[in-house]
């Protein structure tokens, strides 16, 4: 049985992250910087790969994205 990580898309939330980031008029670098304040280190390039769904997202990273983008975790999956 294939694992989800073996698929072309490595996460389910990338498009939502991008939409929320743009709604908040935030660059990828600004998002990265705000995550760093929470001790969650995702470089700008990794933000890009999350948004285009070529990088996985850990639960800790999802929590940080939720905090910085001021959006409940559940909203990322709608």
N, CA, C and O atoms as a GROMACS GRO file, in nm:
protein
  312
    1UNK      N    1   0.084  -0.117   0.000
    1UNK     CA    2   0.000   0.000   0.000
    1UNK      C    3   0.089   0.124   0.000
    1UNK      O    4   0.181   0.135   0.080
    2UNK      N    5   0.060   0.217  -0.090
    2UNK     CA    6   0.140   0.339  -0.101
    2UNK      C    7   0.109   0.433   0.014
    2UNK      O    8  -0.006   0.448   0.056
    3UNK      N    9   0.212   0.495   0.064
    3UNK     CA   10   0.194   0.596   0.168
    3UNK      C   11   0.160   0.728   0.102
    3UNK      O   12   0.194   0.751  -0.014
    4UNK      N   13   0.092   0.815   0.175
    4UNK     CA   14   0.053   0.946   0.120
    4UNK      C   15   0.175   1.026   0.077
    4UNK      O   16   0.167   1.104  -0.018
    5UNK      N   17   0.285   1.010   0.145
    5UNK     CA   18   0.406   1.087   0.112
    5UNK      C   19   0.465   1.046  -0.023
    5UNK      O   20   0.546   1.119  -0.079
    6UNK      N   21   0.425   0.930  -0.074
    6UNK     CA   22   0.473   0.885  -0.204
    6UNK      C   23   0.401   0.953  -0.320
    6UNK      O   24   0.440   0.936  -0.435
    7UNK      N   25   0.298   1.027  -0.291
    7UNK     CA   26   0.221   1.095  -0.394
    7UNK      C   27   0.294   1.221  -0.440
    7UNK      O   28   0.387   1.268  -0.375
    8UNK      N   29   0.249   1.275  -0.552
    8UNK     CA   30   0.307   1.398  -0.603
    8UNK      C   31   0.282   1.514  -0.506
    8UNK      O   32   0.371   1.594  -0.481
    9UNK      N   33   0.161   1.523  -0.452
    9UNK     CA   34   0.128   1.626  -0.355
    9UNK      C   35   0.167   1.577  -0.215
    9UNK      O   36   0.123   1.471  -0.171
   10UNK      N   37   0.249   1.656  -0.148
   10UNK     CA   38   0.303   1.614  -0.018
   10UNK      C   39   0.225   1.670   0.100
   10UNK      O   40   0.252   1.632   0.214
   11UNK      N   41   0.128   1.760   0.076
   11UNK     CA   42   0.045   1.811   0.184
   11UNK      C   43  -0.092   1.848   0.128
   11UNK      O   44  -0.111   1.858   0.007
   12UNK      N   45  -0.186   1.870   0.218
   12UNK     CA   46  -0.323   1.905   0.179
   12UNK      C   47  -0.354   2.053   0.201
   12UNK      O   48  -0.463   2.098   0.167
   13UNK      N   49  -0.260   2.127   0.257
   13UNK     CA   50  -0.293   2.263   0.303
   13UNK      C   51  -0.224   2.375   0.225
   13UNK      O   52  -0.249   2.492   0.254
   14UNK      N   53  -0.141   2.342   0.130
   14UNK     CA   54  -0.061   2.443   0.062
   14UNK      C   55  -0.139   2.557   0.000
   14UNK      O   56  -0.103   2.673   0.018
   15UNK      N   57  -0.245   2.525  -0.071
   15UNK     CA   58  -0.325   2.629  -0.136
   15UNK      C   59  -0.390   2.720  -0.032
   15UNK      O   60  -0.400   2.841  -0.053
   16UNK      N   61  -0.433   2.663   0.077
   16UNK     CA   62  -0.497   2.742   0.184
   16UNK      C   63  -0.393   2.833   0.250
   16UNK      O   64  -0.424   2.949   0.281
   17UNK      N   65  -0.273   2.782   0.272
   17UNK     CA   66  -0.166   2.865   0.331
   17UNK      C   67  -0.141   2.987   0.242
   17UNK      O   68  -0.134   3.100   0.290
   18UNK      N   69  -0.129   2.962   0.113
   18UNK     CA   70  -0.104   3.072   0.019
   18UNK      C   71  -0.218   3.173   0.021
   18UNK      O   72  -0.194   3.293   0.028
   19UNK      N   73  -0.341   3.126   0.016
   19UNK     CA   74  -0.456   3.216   0.014
   19UNK      C   75  -0.461   3.302   0.140
   19UNK      O   76  -0.480   3.423   0.133
   20UNK      N   77  -0.442   3.238   0.257
   20UNK     CA   78  -0.446   3.311   0.383
   20UNK      C   79  -0.331   3.411   0.392
   20UNK      O   80  -0.349   3.523   0.440
   21UNK      N   81  -0.213   3.370   0.347
   21UNK     CA   82  -0.097   3.460   0.350
   21UNK      C   83  -0.123   3.583   0.264
   21UNK      O   84  -0.096   3.696   0.306
   22UNK      N   85  -0.174   3.562   0.146
   22UNK     CA   86  -0.201   3.674   0.056
   22UNK      C   87  -0.313   3.764   0.109
   22UNK      O   88  -0.307   3.886   0.093
   23UNK      N   89  -0.414   3.704   0.171
   23UNK     CA   90  -0.521   3.783   0.232
   23UNK      C   91  -0.467   3.876   0.340
   23UNK      O   92  -0.522   3.984   0.363
   24UNK      N   93  -0.361   3.833   0.407
   24UNK     CA   94  -0.300   3.913   0.513
   24UNK      C   95  -0.188   4.002   0.460
   24UNK      O   96  -0.114   4.063   0.538
   25UNK      N   97  -0.176   4.009   0.326
   25UNK     CA   98  -0.076   4.094   0.261
   25UNK      C   99   0.065   4.066   0.315
   25UNK      O  100   0.140   4.158   0.348
   26UNK      N  101   0.097   3.939   0.324
   26UNK     CA  102   0.223   3.895   0.381
   26UNK      C  103   0.306   3.826   0.272
   26UNK      O  104   0.254   3.747   0.193
   27UNK      N  105   0.435   3.856   0.268
   27UNK     CA  106   0.523   3.785   0.176
   27UNK      C  107   0.560   3.650   0.238
   27UNK      O  108   0.537   3.626   0.357
   28UNK      N  109   0.617   3.564   0.156
   28UNK     CA  110   0.665   3.437   0.210
   28UNK      C  111   0.774   3.460   0.314
   28UNK      O  112   0.779   3.390   0.415
   29UNK      N  113   0.860   3.559   0.292
   29UNK     CA  114   0.966   3.588   0.389
   29UNK      C  115   0.908   3.639   0.519
   29UNK      O  116   0.955   3.602   0.627
   30UNK      N  117   0.805   3.724   0.511
   30UNK     CA  118   0.741   3.773   0.634
   30UNK      C  119   0.677   3.658   0.712
   30UNK      O  120   0.684   3.655   0.835
   31UNK      N  121   0.616   3.566   0.642
   31UNK     CA  122   0.558   3.449   0.709
   31UNK      C  123   0.667   3.369   0.777
   31UNK      O  124   0.653   3.328   0.892
   32UNK      N  125   0.776   3.346   0.707
   32UNK     CA  126   0.890   3.274   0.764
   32UNK      C  127   0.943   3.344   0.889
   32UNK      O  128   0.971   3.280   0.990
   33UNK      N  129   0.955   3.476   0.882
   33UNK     CA  130   1.006   3.553   0.996
   33UNK      C  131   0.913   3.544   1.117
   33UNK      O  132   0.960   3.531   1.230
   34UNK      N  133   0.783   3.550   1.094
   34UNK     CA  134   0.686   3.541   1.204
   34UNK      C  135   0.687   3.401   1.267
   34UNK      O  136   0.670   3.388   1.388
   35UNK      N  137   0.706   3.299   1.186
   35UNK     CA  138   0.717   3.163   1.240
   35UNK      C  139   0.842   3.148   1.325
   35UNK      O  140   0.841   3.081   1.428
   36UNK      N  141   0.950   3.212   1.283
   36UNK     CA  142   1.076   3.204   1.357
   36UNK      C  143   1.061   3.259   1.498
   36UNK      O  144   1.125   3.208   1.591
   37UNK      N  145   0.978   3.361   1.517
   37UNK     CA  146   0.953   3.416   1.651
   37UNK      C  147   0.893   3.308   1.742
   37UNK      O  148   0.912   3.311   1.863
   38UNK      N  149   0.819   3.214   1.681
   38UNK     CA  150   0.760   3.103   1.757
   38UNK      C  151   0.854   2.982   1.765
   38UNK      O  152   0.815   2.874   1.809
   39UNK      N  153   0.979   3.002   1.722
   39UNK     CA  154   1.080   2.895   1.718
   39UNK      C  155   1.041   2.783   1.622
   39UNK      O  156   1.070   2.666   1.645
   40UNK      N  157   0.975   2.822   1.513
   40UNK     CA  158   0.942   2.729   1.405
   40UNK      C  159   1.017   2.780   1.283
   40UNK      O  160   0.985   2.887   1.230
   41UNK      N  161   1.115   2.705   1.241
   41UNK     CA  162   1.207   2.751   1.138
   41UNK      C  163   1.172   2.690   1.003
   41UNK      O  164   1.206   2.575   0.974
   42UNK      N  165   1.104   2.770   0.922
   42UNK     CA  166   1.070   2.731   0.785
   42UNK      C  167   1.121   2.845   0.697
   42UNK      O  168   1.069   2.956   0.703
   43UNK      N  169   1.221   2.818   0.616
   43UNK     CA  170   1.277   2.924   0.531
   43UNK      C  171   1.178   2.963   0.421
   43UNK      O  172   1.080   2.893   0.397
   44UNK      N  173   1.204   3.075   0.356
   44UNK     CA  174   1.116   3.124   0.252
   44UNK      C  175   1.098   3.021   0.140
   44UNK      O  176   0.987   3.003   0.090
   45UNK      N  177   1.205   2.955   0.103
   45UNK     CA  178   1.195   2.853  -0.001
   45UNK      C  179   1.106   2.736   0.039
   45UNK      O  180   1.034   2.681  -0.044
   46UNK      N  181   1.110   2.700   0.166
   46UNK     CA  182   1.024   2.592   0.215
   46UNK      C  183   0.879   2.636   0.220
   46UNK      O  184   0.788   2.555   0.198
   47UNK      N  185   0.855   2.764   0.250
   47UNK     CA  186   0.718   2.816   0.245
   47UNK      C  187   0.664   2.799   0.102
   47UNK      O  188   0.551   2.756   0.082
   48UNK      N  189   0.747   2.832   0.005
   48UNK     CA  190   0.708   2.818  -0.135
   48UNK      C  191   0.674   2.672  -0.168
   48UNK      O  192   0.575   2.645  -0.235
   49UNK      N  193   0.757   2.580  -0.120
   49UNK     CA  194   0.733   2.438  -0.147
   49UNK      C  195   0.610   2.386  -0.073
   49UNK      O  196   0.541   2.296  -0.124
   50UNK      N  197   0.581   2.440   0.045
   50UNK     CA  198   0.457   2.403   0.114
   50UNK      C  199   0.339   2.449   0.029
   50UNK      O  200   0.244   2.374   0.008
   51UNK      N  201   0.345   2.573  -0.018
   51UNK     CA  202   0.235   2.628  -0.096
   51UNK      C  203   0.213   2.554  -0.227
   51UNK      O  204   0.100   2.541  -0.272
   52UNK      N  205   0.320   2.506  -0.289
   52UNK     CA  206   0.300   2.430  -0.414
   52UNK      C  207   0.290   2.280  -0.389
   52UNK      O  208   0.293   2.199  -0.482
   53UNK      N  209   0.278   2.244  -0.263
   53UNK     CA  210   0.249   2.107  -0.216
   53UNK      C  211   0.359   2.006  -0.251
   53UNK      O  212   0.331   1.888  -0.269
   54UNK      N  213   0.484   2.053  -0.259
   54UNK     CA  214   0.595   1.962  -0.283
   54UNK      C  215   0.676   1.937  -0.157
   54UNK      O  216   0.781   1.872  -0.163
   55UNK      N  217   0.629   1.987  -0.044
   55UNK     CA  218   0.695   1.965   0.086
   55UNK      C  219   0.591   1.926   0.188
   55UNK      O  220   0.480   1.979   0.190
   56UNK      N  221   0.629   1.833   0.274
   56UNK     CA  222   0.539   1.792   0.381
   56UNK      C  223   0.536   1.900   0.489
   56UNK      O  224   0.622   1.988   0.495
   57UNK      N  225   0.435   1.892   0.575
   57UNK     CA  226   0.418   1.987   0.685
   57UNK      C  227   0.403   1.906   0.814
   57UNK      O  228   0.318   1.816   0.821
   58UNK      N  229   0.484   1.936   0.914
   58UNK     CA  230   0.472   1.866   1.042
   58UNK      C  231   0.358   1.925   1.123
   58UNK      O  232   0.307   2.033   1.093
   59UNK      N  233   0.318   1.853   1.226
   59UNK     CA  234   0.212   1.904   1.312
   59UNK      C  235   0.255   2.034   1.381
   59UNK      O  236   0.174   2.125   1.397
   60UNK      N  237   0.380   2.044   1.422
   60UNK     CA  238   0.430   2.166   1.485
   60UNK      C  239   0.426   2.283   1.387
   60UNK      O  240   0.388   2.395   1.424
   61UNK      N  241   0.465   2.257   1.262
   61UNK     CA  242   0.461   2.362   1.161
   61UNK      C  243   0.317   2.405   1.134
   61UNK      O  244   0.289   2.524   1.119
   62UNK      N  245   0.226   2.310   1.128
   62UNK     CA  246   0.084   2.342   1.107
   62UNK      C  247   0.032   2.428   1.221
   62UNK      O  248  -0.040   2.525   1.198
   63UNK      N  249   0.069   2.394   1.343
   63UNK     CA  250   0.029   2.475   1.459
   63UNK      C  251   0.081   2.618   1.444
   63UNK      O  252   0.006   2.713   1.466
   64UNK      N  253   0.208   2.633   1.407
   64UNK     CA  254   0.266   2.766   1.390
   64UNK      C  255   0.197   2.844   1.279
   64UNK      O  256   0.170   2.963   1.295
   65UNK      N  257   0.170   2.779   1.168
   65UNK     CA  258   0.100   2.845   1.059
   65UNK      C  259  -0.038   2.892   1.106
   65UNK      O  260  -0.082   3.001   1.071
   66UNK      N  261  -0.103   2.809   1.184
   66UNK     CA  262  -0.234   2.843   1.239
   66UNK      C  263  -0.224   2.969   1.326
   66UNK      O  264  -0.309   3.057   1.317
   67UNK      N  265  -0.122   2.976   1.409
   67UNK     CA  266  -0.104   3.091   1.498
   67UNK      C  267  -0.073   3.218   1.419
   67UNK      O  268  -0.136   3.322   1.440
   68UNK      N  269   0.023   3.210   1.330
   68UNK     CA  270   0.067   3.327   1.255
   68UNK      C  271  -0.042   3.377   1.160
   68UNK      O  272  -0.061   3.498   1.145
   69UNK      N  273  -0.113   3.285   1.097
   69UNK     CA  274  -0.218   3.324   1.003
   69UNK      C  275  -0.352   3.345   1.072
   69UNK      O  276  -0.453   3.375   1.007
   70UNK      N  277  -0.353   3.330   1.205
   70UNK     CA  278  -0.471   3.354   1.287
   70UNK      C  279  -0.593   3.278   1.233
   70UNK      O  280  -0.700   3.335   1.212
   71UNK      N  281  -0.572   3.148   1.213
   71UNK     CA  282  -0.674   3.062   1.156
   71UNK      C  283  -0.674   2.930   1.230
   71UNK      O  284  -0.568   2.871   1.249
   72UNK      N  285  -0.791   2.881   1.272
   72UNK     CA  286  -0.795   2.751   1.339
   72UNK      C  287  -0.741   2.640   1.247
   72UNK      O  288  -0.762   2.643   1.126
   73UNK      N  289  -0.674   2.544   1.307
   73UNK     CA  290  -0.616   2.432   1.231
   73UNK      C  291  -0.720   2.366   1.140
   73UNK      O  292  -0.688   2.330   1.027
   74UNK      N  293  -0.840   2.350   1.189
   74UNK     CA  294  -0.944   2.283   1.112
   74UNK      C  295  -0.972   2.353   0.979
   74UNK      O  296  -1.009   2.289   0.880
   75UNK      N  297  -0.956   2.484   0.976
   75UNK     CA  298  -0.984   2.562   0.855
   75UNK      C  299  -0.890   2.527   0.740
   75UNK      O  300  -0.925   2.546   0.624
   76UNK      N  301  -0.771   2.478   0.772
   76UNK     CA  302  -0.677   2.443   0.666
   76UNK      C  303  -0.726   2.324   0.584
   76UNK      O  304  -0.677   2.302   0.473
   77UNK      N  305  -0.820   2.248   0.636
   77UNK     CA  306  -0.866   2.127   0.570
   77UNK      C  307  -1.003   2.142   0.506
   77UNK      O  308  -1.060   2.043   0.458
   78UNK      N  309  -1.058   2.263   0.502
   78UNK     CA  310  -1.188   2.286   0.439
   78UNK      C  311  -1.170   2.327   0.296
   78UNK      O  312  -1.269   2.351   0.226
   0.00000   0.00000   0.00000
